[in-house]
Structures are given as C-alpha cells and as structure tokens.
C-alpha cells in the first residue's frame, strides 16, 4: 500500500494527521466519524472521505472551530513547518471579549445612605427617619 496520494486526493483522516490537526490516525478517524468535520459545508461521517486541493474543512475541536483550506498533501507526518504548508487557515480571528465595566467607589448602585439622602430631597418631611 503506497503512502503517496493518488490523483491529488487523500483520505480525510490521513490528511488531518499529516496536517497536525490531531495526533494519531485513530483520533482522525474518530473525529471524522463523529460528525465534527465538514467538507465544503457538508458533514463528513466517513473517515475514508477523500479531500482534494482547494477543499475547505470546518473542524470543531476543543471547543473551537477551525476553518482550513487544503493546499497540498504529504506522504507522512512531518514537522510543524511542513504541516502548516498543507493548509491555509481561514479561521476568523476571535472576537475580543468585552471587559465588564468597573465601578469606582461611590458610583454604580446606590447605597442605603444614598437612598435616604434622595428621599430627604424629594420629601423633606421624612428627615425624622
């Protein structure tokens, strides 16, 4: 059995391993079979599904979504620099989290003391309380 891709195609589970998306081929097969991978917008349920150059993979892994465009194939799992040449990362940048507004002392929700002062301003007869 040859490791070289035939006619510009490769099994999706192999490509996921060679592109260093997952560590092992077993994990690649499980990921593809679980339905967390989409190939050009269609859910993949077969690890033997072939991918070709130009295909777009949407992968849900570790509570993140990655969008990868297949550029090339490899004959084996190589270094990170080789693996990163197999795809173009189309994942949109993460949305910046909005920091919770900070409240300085004396601002924000009124205290009981503030409420009593306000009540005295509105109704001066309540000054006995």
C-alpha contacts under 8 A as a table, 3 or more apart, distances in Angstrom:
res1	aa1	res2	aa2	distance
2	X	5	X	7.96
3	X	75	X	5.38
3	X	76	X	7.27
4	X	74	X	7.50
4	X	75	X	5.20
5	X	8	X	5.93
5	X	9	X	5.61
5	X	10	X	5.31
5	X	73	X	7.12
5	X	74	X	7.76
5	X	75	X	7.17
6	X	9	X	5.70
6	X	10	X	6.99
8	X	52	X	6.01
8	X	53	X	7.14
8	X	73	X	7.84
9	X	50	X	5.82
9	X	51	X	5.46
9	X	52	X	4.69
9	X	53	X	7.51
9	X	73	X	7.92
10	X	14	X	7.00
10	X	15	X	6.52
10	X	50	X	5.17
10	X	51	X	5.51
10	X	52	X	6.76
10	X	73	X	7.22
11	X	14	X	5.40
11	X	15	X	6.26
11	X	47	X	6.88
11	X	48	X	5.03
11	X	49	X	5.58
11	X	50	X	4.46
11	X	51	X	6.24
12	X	15	X	5.05
12	X	16	X	6.14
12	X	28	X	7.82
12	X	32	X	7.46
12	X	47	X	5.91
12	X	48	X	6.21
12	X	49	X	5.63
12	X	50	X	5.64
12	X	51	X	5.85
13	X	16	X	5.22
13	X	17	X	6.52
13	X	25	X	6.11
13	X	28	X	4.55
13	X	29	X	5.18
13	X	32	X	6.68
13	X	47	X	5.32
13	X	48	X	6.85
14	X	17	X	5.22
14	X	18	X	6.15
14	X	25	X	6.22
14	X	28	X	7.07
15	X	18	X	5.05
15	X	19	X	5.87
15	X	73	X	7.04
15	X	74	X	7.72
16	X	19	X	5.26
16	X	20	X	6.21
16	X	21	X	5.24
16	X	22	X	6.10
16	X	25	X	7.87
16	X	28	X	5.96
17	X	20	X	5.03
17	X	21	X	6.02
17	X	22	X	5.33
17	X	23	X	6.02
17	X	24	X	5.93
17	X	25	X	5.84
17	X	28	X	6.35
17	X	77	X	6.70
18	X	21	X	7.76
18	X	73	X	7.99
18	X	74	X	6.45
18	X	75	X	8.00
18	X	76	X	6.11
18	X	77	X	4.31
18	X	78	X	6.81
18	X	83	X	6.34
19	X	22	X	7.99
19	X	77	X	7.30
19	X	83	X	4.52
19	X	84	X	6.59
19	X	86	X	6.18
19	X	87	X	7.42
20	X	23	X	6.36
20	X	77	X	7.52
20	X	80	X	7.32
20	X	83	X	6.26
22	X	25	X	7.67
22	X	27	X	6.33
22	X	28	X	6.06
23	X	27	X	6.87
23	X	28	X	7.83
24	X	27	X	5.27
24	X	28	X	6.35
25	X	28	X	4.77
25	X	29	X	6.08
26	X	29	X	5.08
26	X	30	X	6.18
27	X	30	X	5.01
27	X	31	X	6.00
28	X	31	X	5.11
28	X	32	X	6.14
28	X	47	X	7.48
29	X	32	X	5.21
29	X	33	X	5.99
29	X	46	X	7.97
29	X	47	X	5.03
30	X	33	X	5.10
30	X	34	X	5.92
30	X	47	X	7.73
31	X	34	X	5.24
31	X	35	X	6.90
31	X	36	X	6.09
31	X	37	X	6.90
32	X	35	X	5.84
32	X	36	X	6.43
32	X	37	X	5.63
32	X	44	X	6.03
32	X	45	X	5.81
32	X	46	X	6.23
32	X	47	X	5.16
33	X	36	X	7.82
33	X	44	X	6.93
33	X	45	X	4.45
33	X	46	X	5.40
33	X	47	X	5.90
34	X	37	X	7.86
34	X	45	X	6.53
35	X	38	X	7.43
35	X	43	X	5.96
35	X	44	X	5.69
35	X	45	X	5.43
36	X	43	X	7.49
36	X	44	X	7.65
36	X	59	X	5.90
36	X	60	X	5.21
36	X	61	X	7.38
37	X	43	X	6.11
37	X	44	X	5.67
37	X	57	X	6.76
37	X	58	X	5.69
37	X	59	X	4.63
37	X	60	X	6.48
38	X	41	X	5.40
38	X	42	X	5.06
38	X	43	X	4.34
38	X	44	X	5.44
38	X	57	X	5.54
38	X	58	X	4.97
38	X	59	X	6.48
39	X	42	X	5.21
39	X	43	X	6.36
39	X	44	X	6.37
39	X	51	X	7.97
39	X	55	X	6.86
39	X	56	X	5.94
39	X	57	X	4.80
39	X	58	X	6.64
40	X	55	X	6.14
40	X	56	X	5.10
40	X	57	X	6.22
40	X	58	X	7.79
41	X	56	X	7.89
41	X	57	X	7.79
41	X	58	X	7.49
44	X	47	X	7.64
44	X	49	X	7.32
46	X	49	X	5.54
51	X	55	X	6.52
51	X	70	X	7.82
52	X	55	X	5.87
52	X	70	X	6.93
53	X	69	X	7.90
53	X	70	X	5.09
53	X	71	X	4.99
53	X	72	X	5.90
53	X	73	X	8.00
54	X	69	X	6.12
54	X	70	X	5.34
54	X	71	X	6.03
55	X	69	X	5.75
55	X	70	X	5.42
56	X	67	X	6.93
56	X	68	X	5.67
56	X	69	X	4.37
56	X	70	X	6.25
57	X	66	X	7.98
57	X	67	X	5.70
57	X	68	X	5.14
57	X	69	X	6.20
57	X	70	X	7.50
58	X	65	X	6.84
58	X	66	X	5.73
58	X	67	X	4.51
58	X	68	X	6.45
59	X	65	X	5.58
59	X	66	X	5.15
59	X	67	X	6.37
59	X	68	X	7.97
60	X	63	X	6.77
60	X	64	X	5.77
60	X	65	X	4.51
60	X	66	X	6.48
61	X	64	X	5.49
61	X	65	X	6.33
61	X	66	X	7.71
65	X	91	X	7.46
66	X	89	X	7.58
66	X	90	X	7.57
66	X	91	X	5.26
67	X	89	X	6.13
67	X	90	X	5.10
67	X	91	X	4.68
68	X	87	X	6.03
68	X	88	X	5.65
68	X	89	X	4.75
68	X	90	X	5.57
68	X	91	X	7.02
69	X	87	X	5.32
69	X	88	X	5.04
69	X	89	X	6.47
69	X	90	X	6.86
70	X	86	X	6.28
70	X	87	X	4.66
70	X	88	X	6.71
71	X	85	X	7.44
71	X	86	X	5.23
71	X	87	X	4.93
71	X	88	X	6.81
72	X	85	X	7.32
72	X	86	X	4.64
72	X	87	X	6.79
73	X	86	X	6.00
74	X	77	X	7.14
74	X	86	X	7.49
77	X	83	X	7.47
78	X	82	X	5.93
78	X	83	X	6.26
79	X	82	X	5.30
79	X	83	X	6.13
80	X	83	X	4.94
80	X	84	X	5.93
81	X	84	X	5.26
81	X	85	X	6.58
82	X	85	X	5.37
82	X	86	X	7.09
83	X	86	X	5.42
83	X	87	X	7.68
84	X	87	X	5.97
84	X	88	X	7.65
85	X	88	X	7.47
103	X	107	X	5.91
103	X	108	X	6.00
104	X	107	X	5.55
104	X	108	X	7.68
106	X	110	X	7.96
107	X	110	X	7.43
110	X	113	X	7.87
110	X	114	X	5.62
110	X	115	X	6.54
111	X	114	X	5.12
111	X	115	X	6.32
112	X	115	X	5.06
112	X	116	X	6.32
113	X	116	X	5.23
113	X	117	X	6.35
114	X	117	X	5.15
114	X	118	X	6.21
115	X	118	X	5.10
115	X	119	X	6.18
116	X	119	X	5.03
116	X	120	X	6.25
117	X	120	X	5.16
117	X	121	X	6.39
118	X	121	X	5.10
118	X	122	X	6.31
119	X	122	X	5.13
119	X	123	X	5.89
119	X	124	X	7.65
119	X	126	X	7.23
120	X	123	X	5.16
120	X	124	X	4.80
120	X	125	X	7.30
120	X	126	X	5.87
120	X	127	X	5.89
121	X	124	X	5.92
123	X	126	X	5.96
124	X	127	X	5.87
125	X	128	X	7.28
126	X	129	X	6.10
